Amino acid sequence: MAVPKKRTSASKKRIRKNSWKAKGYGTALKAFSLGKSLSTGNYKSFFVPKNSLKVLKRIIKNFNNLNRLESKN
């Protein structure tokens, strides 16, 4: 079995960890942007069936209602 010869420095660990986190952040940002454009209706680059938009709007409405309930408590 392969064994590393030297210990990885703390700075290298941090660099690798931060690059790994940045990938997730970028993906989450894209997903949020896509959801936002769908909810506002400002989408041009992809096709969305009308019935799925109704479902999406219902989900967003329920999510907003949950947020209001949590903020009151």
N, C-alpha and C positions, 0 to 999 in steps of 0.2 A: 504494500500500500504506500502511496506517495505521502511524504511528510514534508511540510515546509521547513526550510533550513533556518530561517530567521523569523523573529517575531514581527508582526505587522505593526507599524508605528501608529500611534493614536491619530495623527493627522491624516494618514492614508485611510484609516477606518472612517474618520469623519467625512472625508471627501467622497468615498464610495457610498456611504450612507446618505449623504445629501443629494448625490446624483440620483440615487434610487428613489428618494422622496420626491425629487423634482419631476421625475417621470410620472408619478402618480398625480401630482398636483396639476401638471399640464393636461393629463387625460380628464381629470375631474373638471377642470376649467372649460374644456371643450364640451363636455357633456352638459354642464350647467348652461353654457351659451346656447347650445342646441335646444335645450328645454325652454329657455327663456324666449328664443325666437319662435318656437312653436306656440307658446302660451300667448305671446303678443300678436302672432300672425305675421311677423316680419320674416318669413322664410321664402327663399327663391331657388335654392340650389338642390332641393330634393322633393320627392312626391310623397304626400301624406293623404291617405284616404279620408274622406269627410267624417265617417263614423268614428275613426280613431281620434280625430280632433275633439269630438264630443266627449269621448272617454277621458282624454287628457285634460280637458277643461274641468270635468267633474272631479278628477283626481286632485287638480290644483285647488279647486274650491274647497274640497274636504281638508286638504292640507292646511289651507289658510284658516279654516274654522278651528282645526286642532291647535294651531299656533295661538289663536285668540283665546281659546279656553285655557291653555297653559299659562299665558301671560296674566290672566285674571287671578289664577291661583297663586 
